[in-house]
């Protein structure tokens, strides 16, 4: 064989051997899981990712609902304070047995019923908007749940062992997500999702 | 022949090297493809080097370590998923390079189940303006910093930033003082104009709210925050719920609200404009919790409100202006070992400090309670005492009360002598405490300067006595208009005996 051909083949073998050796070592030493995991993990957890995402949607929906309820209740409190308030600051300089605290709550606790309806209240527009927006969140979560199930029906589950458990809870999940029980939605998903990545922060 | 052989060998070699380099450029995109990225320089074959990619469209799911950047702005459609999702991975940097993420989608950037995350230089203003957009959502993230970014828009009420179930998150960066905020000026809040001069640039800017639930070691620092829009109801600007060792430091927060109600046909009401509170703290525990150096302005209720318990916390050197109550709480409130020091409060409509108790002893966790804005852990024990205990008020200043409708403004209303003015409310679940279940001792007041236009300090209210001789400690050096309170002649006294009461001044007010 011509020396230049030998040289070509030698270079070829060396260049081929280096990455092959690295890959082989990678495989033998277990690095393969690190090297290849992203593709495998992504394919195996697509519906899993979506289920986590649905849980987070329920978490965010719960947060938004509580924010609105807090704001509306506080608006009611403020309005009641301004329109029912008694003389301020008299309690310390009169006999405490006859004293009153300034918010007047004990006079009419029913005013503080967060579910009471006050036709004249300026909170009604906020209440209406709150109900509409919470319904939007329910619809969003429900359509996302249906998309997960439809896609698995169409393309197959990438993690059948977990999906089997989820499928058993389809009716329950559907009912809960439709109803807007956001915390219950999280609880059901927690019961099926792998626990190690379910929850961080303060336990 | 030799040339043919060389060509074949080179072709095979190049194909092989392309294959090898491709092995390390995976983990982002969706459905096994990577449609939204242009790959940058690739690491050497065989090592688990991080990905470096440019995101070119919304819908990207990042699930591999690496540095991801934007070279152009992205626009979301109405998809429920985030424009950029980071999930199930660690060591990710997302640098938007000042590019924006906009569009009608209600979710800008989402991080879920991630360790070690950096987000920087992003401008996120997504949603339809209904106030429900998650501009940035972090859930179950361990170790993250968010800097150099703007969330929301001053023109629309898009939504806010949500951080939950996470540990060691820093939203912002360390600043020497509260930053400049274009919505807080010497014209809007003239009393604090000296604090606004020479203010450093903000680390992050947020139009909307920041809701943080169930986190450990969360730091919110150097943020210029403004409520969504003046006409929208915003419950709170910064909400920290169920947190441990939370730091809220050096932020400039404008709730765009007013403590003065409007009057219409003899009916007063807050018109729903702006925020209830600048900072809302619920069930916070230390050690080391800190709220300091903040400029907090323009709400219809509190500068800093507490709901539930607050333990082992320092509230230091905050400037609070144009609110109804500087610092206070009443719903299920219980405060232990809080240091209130060097705070300055101006343009107060109702009272500087106001802590009373609405609602009975809380039931064990796992159920929703009104006004508590997070998911209470199922294993939280039932409340056995109601505390206002071991708290220190030192070096605080109250000046320039508003005095709406000729009312005098309160300085301190903390009825430790009389069961924190406890009131049971039918809609707040709980059992009635006995007077002995109020633990209200060793609350010290020293070197406070309360303008004498404010009402005297109140420590009793007419409810059942929970009086001991060391409920209030005079640390001396206080300037105030008085502190005369009626108390029982005998200490301790619990309940509501019919004995005559006597006048008592627990704090000697200097001038």
Interface residues (C-beta under 8 A of the other chain):
Chain A: X2 X4 X5 X8 X9 X12 X15 X16 X19 X22 X23 X25 X26 X31 X34 X35 X36 X37 X38 X39 X41 X42 X43 X45 X46 X49 X52 X53 X56 X57 X59 X60 X62 X63 X64 X66 X67 X68 X69 X70 X71 X72 X73 X74 X75 X78 X79 X82 X83 X88 X89 X91 X92 X93 X94 X95 X96 X97 X98 X99 X100 X101 X105 X106 X109 X110 X112 X113 X114 X115 X120 X122 X123 X126 X133 X136 X137 X140 X143 X144 X183 X186 X197 X198 X199 X200 X201 X202 X203
Chain B: X2 X5 X6 X9 X12 X13 X16 X17 X20 X23 X24 X26 X27 X28 X30 X31 X32 X45 X46 X48 X61 X63 X64 X80 X81 X85 X87 X88 X106 X110 X112 X113 X130 X131 X132 X134 X137 X139 X140 X141 X142 X162 X164 X165 X166 X167 X209 X211 X213 X214 X215 X216 X233 X234 X235 X236 X239 X242 X243 X244 X261 X267 X268 X269 X270 X271 X272 X276 X280 X300 X301 X356 X358 X368 X370 X371 X372 X373 X374 X375 X377 X407 X408 X410 X415 X418 X421 X423 X424 X425 X426 X427 X455 X456 X458 X459 X460 X461 X462 X463 X484 X485 X486 X496 X498 X501
